[in-house]
Amino acid sequence: MKTILIVDDMQSELDWMAQYLTTAGYSIITATNGEEAIEKTLQSKPDAIVTDWMMPKMGGIDICRKLRKNPETAEIPIIACTAKNRDVDRLWAKKQGVKAYVTKPCTKEQLVGALQEVMG
């Protein structure tokens, strides 16, 4: 079973993604901020990370940068899940190491499709 770390500062977003991905057959870990996400990634080495891009203190971009610098976490696929939906935002996120980009509100199918895309 693949393990997914979901990072979002809004509990309602965490709840629906966790519920759906659990029923889709994934094991779920959640974090409500960037620092917690880094800590849980180092502890658990998830198969993929789905993160909100805009969060207080440490957003998805900072999570991505920190994980890409660490050889132990550099290859973990990261999916940005954000309300930013301009092409420039997508391109910039990809340059930071994001493997897939899903805009909010996203559907369950988009989320699972992105995970399948990045994990094979």
C-alpha distances in whole Angstrom, upper triangle without the diagonal:
4,7,10,13,16,19,22,25,26,24,24,22,20,20,19,17,14,15,15,11,10,12,10,7,6,6,10,13,16,19,23,25,24,25,23,20,21,21,18,17,19,17,14,13,11,10,12,15,16,20,23,26,29,29,31,32,29,27,25,27,28,24,24,27,26,22,24,27,24,23,20,19,21,18,16,16,18,19,22,22,26,29,31,31,34,33,35,32,29,31,31,28,27,29,28,24,23,21,21,23,23,26,26,26,23,22,19,19,20,17,14,17,17,13,13,16,15,12,14
4,7,10,13,16,19,23,23,22,23,20,18,18,18,15,13,15,14,10,10,13,11,8,5,6,9,11,14,17,20,22,21,22,20,17,18,19,15,14,16,15,12,11,8,6,8,11,13,17,20,22,25,25,28,29,25,24,21,23,24,20,20,23,22,19,20,23,21,20,18,16,18,15,12,12,14,15,18,19,23,26,27,28,30,30,31,28,26,27,28,24,23,26,24,21,19,17,17,19,20,23,23,24,21,20,17,17,18,14,12,14,14,10,11,14,12,9,11
4,7,10,13,16,20,20,19,20,18,15,16,16,13,11,13,13,10,10,13,12,9,6,5,6,7,11,13,17,18,18,19,16,14,15,15,12,11,13,12,9,8,5,5,7,9,11,14,17,20,23,22,25,25,22,21,18,21,21,18,18,21,20,17,19,21,19,19,16,14,16,15,11,12,13,14,17,17,21,24,26,27,29,29,30,27,25,27,26,23,22,25,22,20,18,17,17,19,19,22,22,23,20,20,17,18,18,14,13,15,14,11,13,15,13,11,14
4,6,10,13,16,17,16,17,15,12,13,14,10,9,12,12,8,10,13,11,10,7,6,5,6,8,11,14,15,15,17,14,11,13,14,11,10,13,13,10,9,6,6,5,6,7,10,14,16,19,19,22,22,19,18,15,18,19,15,15,18,18,15,17,20,19,19,16,14,16,14,10,10,10,10,13,13,17,20,22,23,26,26,27,23,21,24,23,19,20,22,20,17,15,14,14,16,15,18,18,19,17,17,14,16,15,12,11,14,12,9,12,14,12,11,14
4,6,10,13,15,14,16,13,10,12,14,10,9,13,13,11,12,15,14,14,10,9,6,5,6,7,11,12,11,13,11,8,10,11,8,8,11,11,9,9,6,8,6,5,6,8,11,14,16,16,18,19,16,15,12,15,16,12,13,16,15,13,16,18,17,18,16,13,15,14,10,11,9,10,12,12,16,19,21,22,25,25,26,22,21,23,22,18,19,21,18,16,14,15,15,15,15,18,17,19,17,18,16,18,17,13,13,16,14,11,15,16,14,13,17
4,7,10,11,11,12,9,7,10,11,8,7,11,12,10,12,15,14,15,11,11,7,6,5,6,8,10,11,13,11,8,12,13,10,10,14,14,13,13,10,11,9,6,5,6,8,12,14,13,16,17,15,13,11,14,15,12,13,17,16,15,17,20,19,21,19,15,17,17,13,12,10,10,10,10,13,16,18,20,23,23,24,20,19,22,21,17,19,21,18,17,14,15,14,14,13,15,14,15,14,15,14,16,15,11,13,15,13,12,15,17,15,15,19
4,7,9,10,12,9,7,11,12,10,10,14,15,13,15,18,18,18,15,14,11,9,6,5,6,7,7,10,9,6,10,12,10,11,14,15,14,14,12,14,11,8,6,5,6,9,11,9,12,13,11,9,8,12,12,10,12,15,15,14,16,19,19,21,19,16,17,18,14,13,11,10,10,9,11,14,16,18,21,23,23,19,18,21,19,16,18,20,17,16,14,16,15,14,14,15,14,15,15,17,16,18,17,13,16,18,15,14,18,19,17,18,21
4,5,7,9,7,6,10,11,10,11,14,15,15,17,19,19,20,18,17,13,11,8,7,5,6,9,12,11,9,13,15,14,14,18,18,18,18,16,17,14,11,9,6,5,8,9,7,10,12,11,9,9,13,13,12,14,17,17,17,19,22,22,24,23,19,20,21,18,17,13,12,11,9,10,12,14,17,20,22,22,18,18,21,20,17,19,21,19,18,16,18,16,15,14,14,12,13,14,16,16,19,17,14,17,19,17,17,20,21,19,21,24
4,6,9,8,8,11,13,13,14,16,18,18,19,22,23,24,21,20,16,14,10,8,5,6,9,12,11,11,14,16,15,17,19,20,20,21,19,21,18,14,12,10,8,10,9,6,8,10,10,9,11,14,14,13,16,19,18,19,22,23,24,26,25,22,23,24,21,20,17,16,14,12,12,13,16,19,22,24,24,20,21,23,22,19,22,24,21,21,19,21,20,18,17,16,14,15,16,19,19,22,20,18,20,23,21,20,24,25,23,24,28
4,6,5,7,9,11,11,12,14,16,17,18,21,21,23,21,20,16,15,11,10,7,10,13,15,14,14,18,19,18,19,22,23,22,23,21,22,19,16,13,11,9,12,11,9,11,14,14,13,14,17,18,17,19,22,22,22,25,27,27,30,28,25,26,26,23,22,18,17,15,12,12,13,16,19,22,24,25,21,22,25,23,21,24,26,23,23,21,22,21,18,16,15,12,13,15,17,17,20,19,17,20,22,21,21,24,25,24,25,28
4,5,5,6,9,10,10,12,14,15,16,18,20,21,19,18,14,13,10,10,8,11,14,16,14,14,18,19,17,19,22,22,21,22,20,22,20,16,14,13,12,15,14,12,14,17,16,15,16,20,20,19,21,24,24,23,26,28,28,30,28,25,27,27,24,23,20,18,17,14,15,16,19,22,25,27,28,24,24,28,26,23,26,28,26,25,23,24,22,20,18,18,15,15,16,17,17,20,20,17,20,22,21,21,24,26,25,25,28
4,5,5,6,9,10,11,12,14,15,17,18,20,19,18,15,15,12,13,11,14,17,20,18,17,21,22,20,21,25,25,23,24,22,23,20,18,15,14,13,16,15,14,16,19,19,18,18,21,22,21,23,26,26,25,28,30,30,32,30,27,29,28,25,23,21,18,17,14,14,15,19,21,24,27,28,24,24,28,27,24,26,29,27,26,23,24,22,20,17,16,13,12,13,14,14,18,18,16,18,21,20,20,23,25,24,25,28
4,5,6,6,8,10,11,12,14,16,16,18,17,17,13,13,11,11,10,13,15,18,16,15,19,20,18,19,23,23,21,22,19,20,17,14,11,11,9,13,13,13,15,18,17,15,15,18,20,18,20,23,23,22,25,28,28,30,28,24,26,25,22,20,17,15,13,10,11,12,16,17,21,23,24,21,21,24,23,20,23,25,23,23,20,20,18,16,13,13,10,10,10,12,12,15,15,12,15,18,17,17,20,21,21,22,25
4,6,5,6,8,10,10,12,14,15,16,14,14,10,10,7,8,8,11,14,16,14,13,17,17,15,16,20,20,18,19,16,17,15,12,10,10,10,14,14,13,16,18,17,15,14,18,19,17,18,22,22,21,23,26,26,27,25,22,24,23,20,18,16,14,14,11,13,15,18,20,23,25,26,22,22,25,24,21,23,26,23,22,19,20,18,17,15,15,13,13,13,14,13,16,16,13,15,18,17,16,19,21,20,20,23
4,6,5,6,9,10,11,12,14,16,14,14,11,11,9,11,11,15,17,19,17,16,20,20,18,19,22,22,20,21,18,19,17,15,13,13,13,17,18,17,19,21,20,19,18,22,23,20,22,26,25,24,27,29,29,30,28,25,27,26,22,21,19,17,17,14,16,17,21,23,26,28,29,26,25,28,28,24,26,29,27,26,23,23,21,20,17,17,15,14,14,14,13,16,17,14,15,19,18,17,20,23,22,22,25
4,5,5,6,8,10,11,12,14,13,14,12,13,12,14,14,17,19,22,19,18,22,23,20,21,24,24,22,22,19,19,17,16,13,14,14,17,18,18,21,23,22,20,19,23,24,22,23,26,27,25,27,30,30,31,29,26,27,26,23,21,19,16,16,13,15,16,20,21,25,26,28,24,24,27,27,24,25,28,27,25,22,22,19,18,15,15,13,11,11,10,9,13,14,11,13,16,16,16,18,21,21,21,23
4,5,5,6,8,10,10,12,11,12,9,11,10,12,13,16,17,20,18,16,19,20,17,18,22,21,19,19,16,16,14,12,9,11,12,15,17,17,20,22,20,18,16,20,21,19,20,23,24,22,24,27,27,28,26,22,24,23,19,17,15,13,13,11,13,15,18,19,23,24,26,22,21,24,24,21,22,25,24,22,19,18,16,15,13,14,12,11,10,10,8,11,11,8,10,13,13,12,15,17,17,17,20
4,6,5,6,9,10,11,9,9,6,8,8,11,13,16,17,19,16,15,18,19,16,16,20,19,16,17,14,15,13,12,11,12,14,17,19,18,21,23,21,19,18,21,22,19,20,24,24,22,24,27,26,27,25,22,24,22,19,18,16,15,16,14,16,19,22,23,26,27,29,25,24,27,27,23,24,27,25,23,20,20,18,18,16,17,15,15,14,13,11,14,14,11,12,15,15,13,16,19,18,18,20
4,6,5,6,9,10,10,10,9,11,11,14,16,19,21,23,20,19,22,22,19,20,23,22,20,21,17,18,16,16,14,16,17,20,22,21,24,26,25,23,21,25,26,23,24,28,28,26,28,31,30,31,28,25,27,26,22,21,19,18,19,16,19,21,24,25,28,30,31,28,26,30,30,26,27,30,28,27,23,23,21,20,18,19,17,16,14,13,10,14,15,12,12,16,17,15,17,20,20,20,22
4,5,5,6,9,9,11,10,13,13,16,18,21,22,24,22,20,23,24,21,21,24,24,21,21,17,17,16,15,13,16,17,20,22,22,25,27,25,23,21,25,26,23,24,28,28,26,27,31,30,31,28,25,27,25,21,19,18,16,17,15,18,20,23,23,26,28,29,26,25,28,28,25,26,29,27,25,22,21,19,18,16,17,15,14,12,10,7,10,12,9,9,13,14,13,14,17,18,18,19
4,5,5,6,6,8,7,11,12,15,17,20,21,23,20,18,21,21,18,18,21,21,17,18,14,13,12,12,11,14,16,19,22,22,25,26,24,22,20,23,24,21,21,25,25,23,25,28,27,27,25,22,23,21,18,16,16,14,16,14,17,20,23,23,26,27,29,26,23,26,27,23,24,27,25,23,20,18,17,17,15,17,16,16,13,12,8,10,12,9,8,11,12,10,12,15,15,14,16
4,5,5,5,6,7,10,12,16,18,21,22,24,21,19,22,22,18,18,22,20,17,18,14,14,14,14,14,17,19,22,24,24,27,28,26,24,22,26,27,23,24,27,27,24,26,30,28,28,26,23,25,23,19,19,18,17,19,18,21,23,26,26,30,31,32,29,27,30,30,26,27,30,28,26,23,22,20,21,19,21,20,19,17,15,12,14,15,12,11,15,15,13,15,18,18,16,18
4,5,7,9,10,14,15,19,21,24,25,27,24,22,25,25,22,22,25,24,21,21,18,17,17,17,16,19,21,25,27,26,29,31,29,27,25,28,30,26,27,30,30,28,30,33,31,32,29,26,28,26,22,21,21,19,21,19,22,24,27,27,31,32,34,31,28,31,32,29,29,32,31,28,25,23,21,22,20,22,20,19,17,15,11,13,15,13,11,15,16,14,15,19,19,18,19
4,6,9,11,14,16,20,22,24,25,27,24,22,25,25,22,21,24,24,20,20,16,15,15,16,15,18,20,23,26,26,29,31,29,26,24,27,28,25,25,29,29,26,27,31,30,30,27,24,26,23,20,18,19,17,19,18,21,24,26,26,29,29,31,29,26,29,30,26,26,29,28,26,22,20,19,20,18,20,19,19,16,13,10,10,13,11,8,11,13,11,11,15,16,14,15
4,7,9,13,16,19,22,24,25,27,24,21,24,24,20,20,23,21,18,18,14,13,14,15,16,19,22,25,27,27,30,32,29,27,25,27,29,25,25,29,28,25,27,30,28,28,25,23,25,22,19,18,19,18,21,20,23,26,28,28,31,31,33,30,28,30,31,27,27,30,29,26,23,21,20,21,20,22,22,22,19,17,13,14,16,13,10,13,15,12,12,16,16,14,15
4,6,10,12,16,19,21,21,23,20,18,20,20,16,16,19,18,14,14,11,10,10,12,13,16,19,22,24,24,27,28,26,24,21,24,25,22,22,25,25,22,23,26,25,25,22,19,21,19,16,15,16,15,18,17,21,24,26,26,30,30,31,28,26,28,28,25,24,27,26,23,20,19,18,19,18,21,21,21,18,17,13,14,15,12,10,13,13,10,11,15,14,12,14
4,7,10,14,17,19,20,21,18,16,18,18,14,14,17,15,11,12,9,10,11,12,13,16,19,22,24,24,26,27,24,23,21,24,24,21,21,24,23,21,23,25,23,24,20,18,21,19,16,16,16,16,19,18,22,25,27,28,31,31,32,29,27,29,29,26,26,28,26,23,21,20,20,21,20,23,22,22,20,19,16,17,18,15,13,16,16,13,14,17,16,14,17
4,7,10,13,16,17,18,14,13,15,15,11,12,15,14,11,12,9,10,10,10,11,13,16,19,21,20,22,23,21,20,18,21,21,18,19,22,21,19,21,24,22,23,20,18,20,19,15,15,15,15,17,16,19,22,24,26,29,30,30,27,25,28,27,24,24,27,24,22,20,19,18,19,18,20,20,20,18,18,15,17,17,14,13,17,16,13,15,18,16,15,18
4,7,11,13,13,14,11,9,12,12,8,9,12,11,9,10,8,11,10,9,10,12,14,18,19,18,20,20,18,17,16,19,19,16,17,20,19,17,20,22,20,21,18,16,19,18,14,15,14,15,16,16,19,22,24,26,29,30,30,26,25,27,26,23,24,26,23,21,19,19,19,20,19,21,20,21,19,20,17,20,19,16,16,19,17,15,18,20,18,17,20
4,7,9,11,12,9,8,11,11,8,10,13,13,11,13,11,13,12,10,10,10,12,15,16,14,16,17,15,15,14,17,17,14,16,19,18,16,20,22,21,22,20,17,19,19,16,16,14,14,15,14,16,19,22,24,27,28,28,24,24,26,25,21,23,25,22,21,19,19,19,19,18,19,18,19,18,19,17,20,19,15,16,20,18,16,19,21,19,19,22
4,6,8,9,6,5,9,9,8,10,13,13,12,14,12,15,13,10,10,9,11,13,14,12,13,14,12,12,12,15,14,12,14,17,16,15,18,20,19,21,19,16,19,19,16,16,14,15,14,14,16,19,21,23,26,27,27,23,23,25,24,20,22,24,21,20,18,20,19,19,18,19,18,19,19,21,19,22,21,17,19,22,19,18,21,23,20,20,24
4,7,9,7,7,11,12,11,13,16,16,16,17,16,18,16,13,12,10,10,12,12,9,10,11,10,10,11,15,14,12,15,18,17,17,20,22,21,24,22,19,21,22,19,19,16,16,15,14,15,17,19,22,25,27,26,22,23,25,23,20,23,24,21,21,19,21,20,19,18,19,17,18,19,21,20,23,22,18,21,23,21,20,24,25,22,23,27
4,6,6,6,9,10,11,12,15,16,16,17,16,19,16,13,12,9,9,11,10,7,8,8,7,8,9,12,11,9,13,15,14,14,18,19,19,22,20,18,19,21,18,18,15,15,14,14,14,17,18,21,24,25,24,21,21,23,21,18,21,22,19,19,18,20,20,19,19,19,18,19,20,22,22,25,23,20,22,24,21,21,24,25,22,23,27
4,5,5,6,9,10,10,12,14,15,15,15,17,15,12,12,9,10,10,10,8,9,7,5,6,7,9,8,6,10,11,10,11,14,15,15,18,17,15,16,18,15,16,13,14,13,14,15,17,18,21,23,24,23,19,20,21,19,16,19,19,16,16,15,18,18,18,18,19,19,21,21,23,23,25,23,20,22,24,21,20,24,24,21,22,26
4,5,5,6,9,10,11,13,14,15,15,18,17,14,15,12,13,14,14,11,11,9,7,9,11,12,10,8,12,13,10,11,15,15,15,18,17,15,17,19,17,18,16,17,16,18,18,21,22,25,27,28,26,23,23,25,22,19,21,22,18,18,18,21,21,21,22,23,22,24,24,27,26,28,26,23,25,27,24,23,26,26,23,24,28
4,6,5,6,8,10,11,12,13,13,17,15,13,14,12,13,15,15,12,12,11,10,11,12,14,12,10,13,15,13,13,16,17,16,19,17,15,17,19,16,18,16,17,17,17,19,22,23,26,28,29,28,24,24,26,24,21,23,24,20,20,19,21,22,21,22,23,22,24,24,25,24,27,25,22,23,26,23,21,25,25,23,23,27
4,5,5,6,9,10,10,11,11,13,12,9,10,9,11,13,14,12,13,12,10,10,10,12,11,7,10,13,11,10,14,15,14,17,15,12,14,16,13,14,12,13,14,15,16,20,21,23,25,26,25,22,21,23,21,18,19,20,17,16,15,17,18,18,19,20,20,21,21,23,22,24,22,19,20,22,19,18,21,22,19,19,23
4,6,5,6,9,10,10,11,14,13,10,13,11,14,14,16,14,15,13,10,11,11,12,10,7,9,11,8,7,11,12,11,13,12,9,12,14,12,14,12,15,15,17,19,22,22,25,27,27,26,23,22,23,21,18,19,20,16,15,15,17,19,20,21,22,23,25,24,26,25,27,25,21,22,24,21,19,23,23,19,20,23
4,5,5,6,9,10,11,15,15,13,15,14,16,18,19,16,17,15,13,14,14,16,13,10,13,14,11,10,14,15,12,15,13,11,14,16,14,16,15,18,18,20,22,25,26,28,30,31,30,26,26,27,25,22,23,23,20,19,19,21,22,23,24,25,25,27,26,28,27,28,27,23,24,26,24,21,25,25,22,22,25
4,5,5,6,8,9,12,12,11,13,13,16,17,19,17,18,17,14,15,14,17,15,12,14,16,13,11,15,16,14,16,13,11,15,16,13,15,14,16,17,19,21,24,25,28,30,30,30,26,26,27,25,22,23,24,20,19,18,20,21,22,22,24,24,25,24,26,24,26,25,21,21,24,21,19,22,23,20,19,23
4,5,5,5,6,10,9,9,12,12,15,17,19,17,19,18,15,15,13,15,14,10,11,13,11,8,12,13,11,12,10,8,11,12,9,12,11,14,16,17,20,24,24,26,28,28,28,24,23,25,23,19,20,21,18,16,16,17,18,19,21,23,23,25,24,25,23,25,23,20,20,22,19,17,19,20,17,16,20
4,6,6,9,12,13,12,15,16,19,20,21,20,21,19,16,17,16,17,15,12,13,14,11,9,12,13,10,11,8,7,11,13,11,14,14,17,19,21,23,27,27,29,31,31,30,27,26,27,25,22,22,23,19,18,18,19,21,23,24,26,27,29,27,29,27,28,27,23,24,25,22,20,22,23,20,19,22
4,6,9,12,14,14,17,17,20,22,23,22,23,21,19,20,18,20,18,15,16,18,15,13,16,16,13,14,11,11,14,15,13,16,17,19,21,23,25,29,30,32,34,34,33,30,29,30,28,25,25,26,23,21,21,22,23,25,26,28,28,30,28,29,27,29,28,24,24,26,24,21,23,24,21,20,23
4,6,9,11,11,15,16,19,21,23,22,23,22,20,20,18,20,19,15,16,18,16,13,16,17,14,15,11,10,14,14,11,14,15,17,20,21,24,27,29,30,33,32,32,29,28,29,28,24,24,25,22,20,20,20,21,23,24,26,26,28,26,27,24,26,25,21,21,23,21,18,20,21,18,17,20
4,7,9,10,13,15,18,20,23,22,24,23,19,19,17,19,18,14,14,16,14,11,13,15,12,12,8,7,11,10,8,11,12,15,18,20,23,26,27,29,31,30,30,27,25,26,25,21,21,22,20,17,17,17,19,21,22,25,25,27,25,26,24,24,23,20,19,21,19,16,18,19,15,14,17
4,5,7,10,13,16,18,21,21,23,22,19,18,16,18,18,14,14,17,15,12,14,17,14,14,11,9,12,11,7,9,10,13,15,17,20,24,25,26,28,28,28,25,23,25,24,20,20,22,19,16,15,15,16,18,19,22,22,24,22,22,20,21,20,16,16,18,15,12,14,16,13,11,15
4,7,10,13,17,19,22,22,25,25,21,20,17,19,19,15,14,17,17,13,14,17,15,15,12,10,12,9,6,7,9,11,15,17,20,24,25,25,27,27,27,24,22,23,23,19,18,21,19,15,14,13,14,17,18,21,22,23,21,21,18,19,18,15,13,15,13,10,11,12,10,8,11
4,7,10,14,15,19,19,22,22,19,17,13,15,16,13,12,15,15,12,13,16,15,15,13,10,11,9,6,5,6,8,11,13,16,20,21,21,24,23,24,21,18,20,20,16,15,18,16,13,11,10,11,13,14,17,18,20,17,18,16,16,15,12,12,13,10,7,10,11,8,7,11
4,6,10,12,15,15,18,18,15,13,10,12,13,10,10,13,13,11,12,16,15,16,14,11,12,11,7,6,5,6,8,10,13,17,18,19,22,21,22,18,17,19,18,14,14,17,14,12,10,10,10,12,12,15,16,18,16,17,16,17,15,11,12,14,11,9,12,13,10,11,14
4,7,9,13,13,17,18,15,12,9,12,14,11,11,14,15,13,15,18,18,19,18,14,15,14,11,9,6,5,6,7,10,14,15,16,19,19,20,16,15,17,17,13,14,17,15,13,10,10,9,9,9,12,12,14,12,14,13,14,12,9,11,12,9,8,12,13,11,12,16
4,6,9,9,13,14,11,8,6,9,11,9,9,13,14,12,14,17,18,20,19,15,15,15,12,11,7,6,5,6,8,12,13,15,17,18,18,15,14,16,15,12,14,16,13,13,10,12,11,10,10,11,11,13,13,15,15,17,14,11,14,15,12,12,16,16,14,16,19
4,6,7,11,13,10,7,6,9,11,10,11,14,15,15,17,20,20,23,22,18,18,19,16,14,10,9,6,5,5,9,10,13,15,17,17,13,13,16,15,12,14,17,14,14,12,14,12,10,10,10,9,11,12,15,15,17,15,12,16,17,14,15,18,18,17,19,22
4,6,10,11,9,5,4,6,9,9,10,12,14,14,16,18,20,22,22,18,18,19,17,15,11,9,6,6,5,8,8,11,13,15,14,10,11,14,12,9,12,14,12,13,11,13,12,10,10,10,11,13,14,17,18,20,17,15,18,19,16,17,20,19,18,20,23
4,7,9,8,5,6,8,10,11,12,14,16,17,18,20,22,25,25,21,21,22,20,18,14,13,10,9,7,9,9,12,14,16,15,12,13,16,14,12,15,17,14,16,14,17,16,13,13,12,12,14,15,19,20,22,19,18,21,22,19,20,24,23,21,24,27
4,7,6,5,7,10,10,11,13,15,15,17,19,20,22,25,24,21,21,23,20,19,16,15,12,11,10,12,12,16,18,20,19,15,17,19,17,15,18,19,17,18,16,19,18,16,16,15,14,16,17,21,22,24,21,19,22,24,21,21,25,25,23,25,28
4,6,6,10,12,11,12,15,16,16,18,20,21,23,26,25,23,23,25,23,22,19,18,16,15,14,15,16,19,21,23,22,18,20,22,19,18,21,22,19,20,19,22,22,20,20,19,17,19,21,24,25,28,25,23,26,28,25,25,29,28,26,28,32
4,7,10,11,9,11,14,14,14,16,19,19,20,24,24,21,22,24,22,22,19,19,17,17,16,18,18,22,23,25,23,19,21,23,20,18,21,21,18,20,19,23,23,21,22,21,20,22,24,27,28,30,27,25,28,29,26,26,30,29,27,28,32
4,7,8,6,7,10,11,10,13,15,16,17,20,20,17,18,20,18,18,15,16,14,15,14,17,17,20,21,23,21,17,19,20,17,15,18,18,15,16,16,19,19,18,19,19,19,21,22,25,26,27,25,22,25,26,23,23,26,26,23,25,28
4,5,6,6,9,10,11,13,14,16,17,21,20,17,17,19,17,16,13,13,10,11,11,13,13,16,18,19,18,14,15,17,14,12,15,16,13,14,13,16,16,15,16,15,15,18,19,22,22,24,21,19,22,23,20,20,24,23,21,23,26
4,5,5,6,9,10,11,12,14,16,18,18,15,15,16,14,13,9,9,7,9,9,12,12,15,16,17,16,12,13,15,12,9,12,13,10,11,9,13,13,12,13,13,14,17,17,20,20,22,19,16,19,20,16,17,20,19,17,19,22
4,5,5,6,9,10,11,13,15,18,18,15,14,15,14,13,10,11,9,11,11,14,13,15,16,16,14,11,12,13,10,7,10,10,7,9,9,12,13,12,14,15,16,19,19,22,23,24,21,19,21,22,18,18,22,20,18,20,23
4,5,5,6,9,10,11,13,16,17,14,13,16,15,15,12,13,12,14,14,17,16,19,19,20,18,15,15,16,13,11,13,13,9,11,11,15,16,16,18,18,19,22,22,25,25,27,24,21,24,24,21,21,24,23,20,22,25
4,6,5,6,9,10,11,14,14,11,11,13,12,12,9,11,11,13,14,17,17,19,21,21,19,16,16,17,14,12,14,14,10,10,10,14,15,15,17,18,19,21,21,23,23,25,22,19,21,22,18,18,21,20,17,19,22
4,6,5,6,9,10,13,13,10,9,11,10,10,7,10,9,13,14,17,16,18,19,19,17,14,14,14,12,9,10,10,7,7,7,10,12,13,15,17,19,21,20,23,23,24,21,18,20,20,17,16,19,18,15,17,20
4,6,5,6,9,12,13,11,9,12,12,12,11,13,13,16,17,20,18,20,21,20,18,16,16,15,12,10,11,10,7,8,10,13,15,16,19,20,22,24,24,27,27,27,24,22,24,24,20,20,23,21,18,20,23
4,6,5,7,10,11,9,9,12,12,13,12,15,15,18,19,22,21,23,24,24,22,19,19,19,16,14,15,14,10,11,12,15,18,18,21,22,24,26,26,28,28,29,26,23,25,25,22,21,24,23,19,20,24
4,5,5,8,8,5,5,8,8,10,9,13,14,17,19,22,22,23,24,24,22,20,19,19,17,14,14,14,11,9,11,13,16,17,20,22,23,25,24,26,26,26,24,21,22,23,19,18,21,20,16,17,20
4,6,7,9,6,4,7,8,10,10,13,14,18,20,23,22,23,24,22,21,19,18,17,15,13,12,11,9,7,10,12,15,17,20,22,24,27,25,27,27,27,24,22,23,23,19,18,21,19,15,17,20
4,6,9,8,6,10,12,14,14,17,18,21,23,26,25,26,26,25,23,21,21,20,17,16,15,14,11,10,13,16,19,20,23,25,27,30,29,31,30,31,28,26,27,27,23,22,24,23,19,20,23
4,5,5,6,9,10,13,14,18,19,22,24,27,27,28,29,28,26,24,23,22,20,18,18,17,14,13,15,17,20,22,24,27,28,31,30,31,30,31,28,26,26,27,23,22,24,23,19,19,23
4,6,5,8,10,13,15,19,20,24,26,30,29,30,31,29,28,26,24,24,22,20,19,18,16,14,16,17,20,23,26,28,30,32,31,32,31,31,29,26,26,27,23,22,23,22,18,18,21
4,6,8,9,12,14,18,20,23,26,29,29,30,31,30,29,27,25,25,24,21,20,20,17,15,17,17,20,23,25,28,29,31,30,31,29,30,28,25,25,25,22,20,22,21,18,17,20
4,6,6,9,10,14,16,19,22,26,25,27,28,27,26,23,22,22,20,17,17,17,14,12,13,14,17,19,21,24,26,28,26,27,26,26,24,21,22,22,19,17,19,19,15,15,18
4,6,8,10,14,16,19,21,25,24,25,26,25,23,21,20,19,18,15,14,14,12,9,11,12,15,18,21,23,25,28,26,27,26,26,24,22,22,22,18,17,19,18,14,14,17
4,6,9,12,15,18,21,25,24,25,26,24,24,22,19,19,18,16,14,14,13,9,10,10,13,16,19,22,25,27,24,26,24,24,22,19,19,19,16,14,16,14,11,11,13
4,6,10,13,16,19,23,22,23,25,24,23,21,19,19,18,15,14,15,13,10,10,9,12,15,17,20,22,24,22,23,21,21,19,17,16,17,14,12,13,13,9,9,13
4,7,10,13,16,20,19,20,21,20,20,18,15,16,16,13,11,13,12,8,7,6,8,11,13,17,19,21,18,20,18,18,16,13,14,13,10,9,11,10,6,7,11
4,7,10,13,16,16,17,19,18,18,15,13,14,14,10,10,12,10,7,5,6,7,9,11,14,16,18,16,18,17,17,15,12,13,13,10,9,12,11,8,10,13
4,6,10,13,13,14,16,16,16,13,11,13,13,9,10,13,11,9,6,6,5,6,7,10,12,14,12,14,14,14,11,9,11,11,7,8,11,10,8,11,14
4,6,10,10,11,13,13,14,10,9,12,11,8,9,12,11,10,7,8,6,5,6,8,10,12,11,14,15,15,12,10,13,13,10,11,14,13,12,14,17
4,7,9,10,13,14,15,12,11,14,14,11,13,16,14,14,10,11,9,6,5,6,6,9,8,11,12,13,10,9,12,13,10,11,15,14,14,16,19
4,5,7,11,13,13,10,10,14,13,11,13,16,15,15,12,14,11,8,7,5,5,8,9,12,14,16,13,12,15,16,13,15,18,18,17,20,22
4,6,9,12,13,10,11,15,14,13,16,18,17,18,15,17,14,10,9,5,5,7,9,13,16,17,14,14,18,18,16,18,21,20,20,23,25
4,6,9,9,7,8,12,11,10,13,16,15,17,14,16,13,10,9,7,8,10,12,16,18,19,16,16,19,19,17,19,22,20,20,23,26
4,7,8,7,7,10,11,11,13,16,16,17,14,16,13,9,8,6,8,11,11,15,18,18,14,15,19,18,16,19,21,19,19,23,24
4,5,5,7,9,10,11,13,15,16,17,15,17,14,11,11,10,12,14,15,18,21,21,17,18,22,20,18,21,23,21,21,25,26
4,5,5,6,9,10,11,12,14,16,14,15,13,11,12,11,14,17,17,19,22,21,17,19,22,20,17,20,22,19,20,23,24
4,5,5,6,9,10,11,12,15,14,15,14,12,14,13,16,19,19,22,24,24,20,21,24,22,19,22,24,21,21,25,26
4,6,5,6,9,10,11,13,11,13,12,9,11,11,13,16,16,20,22,22,18,18,21,20,17,20,22,20,19,23,24
4,5,5,6,9,10,11,9,10,9,7,9,10,13,16,15,18,20,19,15,16,19,17,14,17,19,16,16,19,21
4,5,5,6,9,10,9,11,11,10,13,13,17,19,19,21,23,22,19,19,21,19,16,19,20,17,17,20,22
4,5,5,6,9,9,12,12,11,14,14,17,20,20,23,24,24,20,20,23,21,18,20,22,19,18,21,23
4,5,5,7,6,9,9,8,11,12,15,18,17,20,21,21,18,17,19,18,15,16,19,16,15,18,20
4,5,5,5,6,8,8,12,14,17,20,18,21,22,21,17,17,19,17,14,15,17,14,13,16,18
4,5,7,9,11,12,15,17,20,23,22,25,25,25,21,21,22,21,17,19,21,18,16,19,21
4,6,9,11,12,15,17,19,22,21,24,25,25,21,20,22,21,17,18,20,18,15,18,21
4,6,9,11,14,17,19,22,21,23,23,23,19,18,19,18,15,15,17,15,12,15,17
4,6,7,11,13,16,18,17,19,19,19,16,14,16,15,11,12,14,12,10,13,15
4,7,10,14,17,19,16,18,18,17,14,13,14,12,9,10,11,9,6,10,12
4,7,10,13,15,13,15,15,14,10,10,11,10,6,8,10,8,7,11,12
4,7,10,12,10,13,14,13,10,9,12,11,8,10,13,11,10,14,16
4,7,9,7,9,11,11,7,7,10,10,7,10,13,12,12,15,17
4,6,6,9,12,12,9,10,13,13,11,14,16,16,16,19,21
3,5,8,11,13,10,10,14,14,13,15,18,18,18,21,23
4,7,10,12,10,10,14,15,14,16,19,19,20,22,24
4,7,8,6,7,10,11,11,13,15,16,17,19,20
4,5,5,6,9,10,11,13,14,15,17,19,20
4,5,5,6,8,10,11,12,14,16,17,18
4,5,5,6,8,10,10,12,14,15,16
4,6,5,6,9,10,10,12,14,15
4,5,5,6,9,10,11,12,14
4,5,5,6,8,10,10,12
4,5,5,6,9,10,10
4,5,5,6,9,10
4,5,5,6,8
4,6,5,5
4,6,6
4,6
4
